[in-house]
Amino acid sequence: MAEIVFANPATLPAPAARYSMTAEVREARRWVLISGQLPVTADGLVPDDLGAQADLVIAHLRAALAHHGMDVRDIVKLTTYLTTREARQPWQQRRDALFAGFTPPASTQVIVAGLADPRCAIEVEAIAAA
């Protein structure tokens, strides 16, 4: 299993939220790159509520990781795309809860003009290592 060392070096500004500035992966045998996950249900629906969208994205991330025998502790890096600043708070609350009890991964969050599916306000991709 990979050893993942997260850090917030004193030589860098402090993170703007609960995430790590760097992630060092030591002795990884496997890497999994997860494409951007959208808040779309199996039957093609997208919730209007931003919190429900965030919950669905997290469920998809968990399912993708589980398919490879991994869990959220194996995530090294998240990249989050939001189409509105209003999506930031519900996403960050759920992201923080997802990594509660252990050091969160490196993370980038971007506000974009739109996503491939215009019904979606949140898309998240991840890199995991084990």
C-alpha positions as CSV (number, residue, x, y, z in Angstrom):
1,M,0.0,0.0,0.0
2,A,1.2,3.5,-0.8
3,E,2.2,5.9,1.9
4,I,0.7,9.3,1.3
5,V,2.2,12.2,3.1
6,F,0.1,15.4,3.0
7,A,1.7,18.7,4.0
8,N,1.2,22.4,4.3
9,P,4.7,23.7,4.1
10,A,5.5,26.8,6.2
11,T,7.0,28.4,3.1
12,L,3.6,28.5,1.3
13,P,0.5,30.5,2.3
14,A,-1.9,28.6,4.4
15,P,-4.7,26.8,2.5
16,A,-7.9,28.9,2.0
17,A,-10.0,25.9,3.2
18,R,-9.6,22.4,4.6
19,Y,-7.2,20.8,2.2
20,S,-3.5,20.0,1.9
21,M,-1.1,22.1,-0.3
22,T,1.0,19.0,-1.3
23,A,0.7,15.3,-1.5
24,E,3.7,13.0,-1.7
25,V,3.0,9.4,-2.7
26,R,5.6,6.9,-1.7
27,E,5.8,3.4,-3.0
28,A,2.4,3.3,-4.8
29,R,1.6,0.1,-6.6
30,R,-1.6,1.4,-8.2
31,W,-2.9,4.7,-9.4
32,V,-6.5,5.4,-10.2
33,L,-7.6,8.5,-12.1
34,I,-11.3,9.2,-11.8
35,S,-12.9,11.2,-14.5
36,G,-15.1,14.2,-13.6
37,Q,-18.1,12.9,-11.7
38,L,-21.4,14.8,-12.4
39,P,-24.5,14.8,-10.1
40,V,-26.6,12.6,-12.4
41,T,-28.6,9.7,-11.1
42,A,-28.8,6.3,-12.8
43,D,-32.0,7.3,-14.5
44,G,-30.5,10.6,-15.8
45,L,-31.9,13.0,-13.3
46,V,-30.0,15.9,-11.8
47,P,-31.2,17.3,-8.5
48,D,-31.9,21.1,-8.4
49,D,-30.6,21.3,-4.8
50,L,-26.9,22.1,-4.7
51,G,-26.4,20.0,-1.5
52,A,-28.0,17.0,-3.2
53,Q,-25.8,17.5,-6.2
54,A,-22.7,17.5,-3.9
55,D,-24.0,14.3,-2.2
56,L,-24.5,12.5,-5.5
57,V,-21.0,13.5,-6.7
58,I,-19.5,12.1,-3.5
59,A,-21.5,8.9,-3.9
60,H,-20.1,8.5,-7.4
61,L,-16.6,9.1,-6.2
62,R,-17.0,6.5,-3.5
63,A,-18.4,4.0,-6.0
64,A,-15.5,4.6,-8.4
65,L,-13.0,4.1,-5.7
66,A,-14.8,1.0,-4.3
67,H,-14.7,-0.6,-7.8
68,H,-10.9,-0.5,-7.5
69,G,-10.8,-1.7,-3.8
70,M,-10.0,1.8,-2.6
71,D,-11.7,4.4,-0.4
72,V,-11.5,8.1,0.2
73,R,-8.3,7.8,2.2
74,D,-6.6,6.8,-1.0
75,I,-7.4,10.1,-2.7
76,V,-4.3,12.1,-3.3
77,K,-5.8,15.0,-5.3
78,L,-9.3,16.5,-6.1
79,T,-10.2,18.9,-8.8
80,T,-13.6,20.6,-8.4
81,Y,-15.4,22.6,-11.0
82,L,-18.3,24.7,-9.9
83,T,-20.6,26.8,-12.1
84,T,-21.7,29.1,-9.4
85,R,-20.3,30.5,-6.2
86,E,-23.4,29.3,-4.4
87,A,-22.3,25.7,-4.9
88,R,-19.1,26.4,-3.0
89,Q,-20.5,26.2,0.5
90,P,-22.5,22.9,0.1
91,W,-19.6,21.3,-1.7
92,Q,-17.0,22.3,0.8
93,Q,-19.2,21.2,3.8
94,R,-19.5,17.8,2.2
95,R,-15.9,17.6,1.2
96,D,-14.8,18.4,4.7
97,A,-17.2,15.8,6.1
98,L,-15.8,13.3,3.6
99,F,-12.3,13.7,5.0
100,A,-13.2,14.2,8.6
101,G,-10.8,12.5,11.0
102,F,-7.9,12.4,8.6
103,T,-5.7,14.8,6.6
104,P,-7.5,16.0,3.4
105,P,-5.9,15.6,0.0
106,A,-4.4,18.3,-2.2
107,S,-7.3,20.1,-3.9
108,T,-8.1,22.7,-6.6
109,Q,-11.4,24.4,-6.9
110,V,-12.4,26.4,-10.0
111,I,-15.5,28.5,-10.9
112,V,-16.3,27.8,-14.5
113,A,-18.8,29.2,-17.0
114,G,-20.4,25.8,-17.5
115,L,-20.1,22.0,-17.6
116,A,-20.8,19.5,-20.3
117,D,-24.3,18.9,-18.8
118,P,-25.7,22.4,-18.2
119,R,-28.1,21.0,-15.5
120,C,-25.0,20.4,-13.3
121,A,-23.4,22.9,-11.0
122,I,-20.6,20.5,-9.6
123,E,-18.1,18.2,-11.3
124,V,-15.3,16.6,-9.4
125,E,-12.3,14.5,-10.6
126,A,-9.9,12.6,-8.4
127,I,-6.5,10.9,-8.3
128,A,-6.1,8.0,-5.9
129,A,-3.0,5.9,-5.1
130,A,-2.5,2.6,-3.2
